[in-house]
Amino acid sequence: MIELWIVRHGQTDWNASGRIQGWTNVPLNTTGVWQAEQLSLWLEGVPFQSIVTSDLERASRTASILQARIGCPLVANSLLRERGFGAAEGLVRTEARRRYPSGFPNAETDAEVQTRAEKLLFSMTQQFRTGRILCVSHGGFIRTLLQLAGAKDVPPLHNTSLCILRYNGHRWGIGAANWAEHLSVADAKTSP
């Protein structure tokens, strides 16, 4: 069996202000670094074969924080990128919808994102025959992966939440979705 433990990157200032990020490189903010550090504490001691991350800065920084504690190889894979939102990137969602009511110019289509997600899942079955792989990606792309594994009506995902997909040799299934206990426990103790 293959397990993909898929993490949404830590918070950015654009997340906090509701701006569409897409392929724009936006760094983690202080809260995002803290969230990644809290998750790394929860994951310490869990064996992973590899960490595979989106090549966008907010995901790769999250992955490097996790790798510092986990200690397995880290590789970037552009298939894990967020959906490209074209002209809407940088806009607050309400403004983007008002400005582009018929759809965002130059944005990736649902079909393009789904094809990319299918390619990622296939590549994981070819590269890893068994074991646990930690992936760091983005909310919209992770929701697409969950839908391919059979989820319906996937809600927005928390920053640094964890989803688990399992491949049994024939199909992908969901082991967990939007798990973020590390944040609620940590909030009770320390927060930025």
Secondary structure as UniProt FT lines:
FT   STRAND          2..8
FT   HELIX           13..17
FT   TURN            22..23
FT   HELIX           30..43
FT   TURN            44..45
FT   STRAND          50..53
FT   HELIX           57..70
FT   STRAND          74..76
FT   HELIX           78..80
FT   HELIX           86..88
FT   TURN            89..90
FT   HELIX           93..99
FT   TURN            101..102
FT   TURN            105..106
FT   HELIX           110..127
FT   STRAND          131..137
FT   HELIX           139..148
FT   TURN            149..150
FT   TURN            159..160
FT   STRAND          162..167
FT   STRAND          172..179
FT   HELIX           181..189
//
